[in-house]
């Protein structure tokens, strides 16, 4: 559970960083914005896998 909470906190931080970078760069296709978005996507997939595993254990 601690891992899940840590990942959710990390995802929230990335979401804020993504919004700031997109606004500062003025583009959603800027390489920095894309890199942050990809990192967030990876975290989302990890969280989905954790949730799926939790459901199978119940």
Secondary structure as UniProt FT lines:
FT   HELIX           2..25
FT   TURN            28..29
FT   HELIX           31..57
//
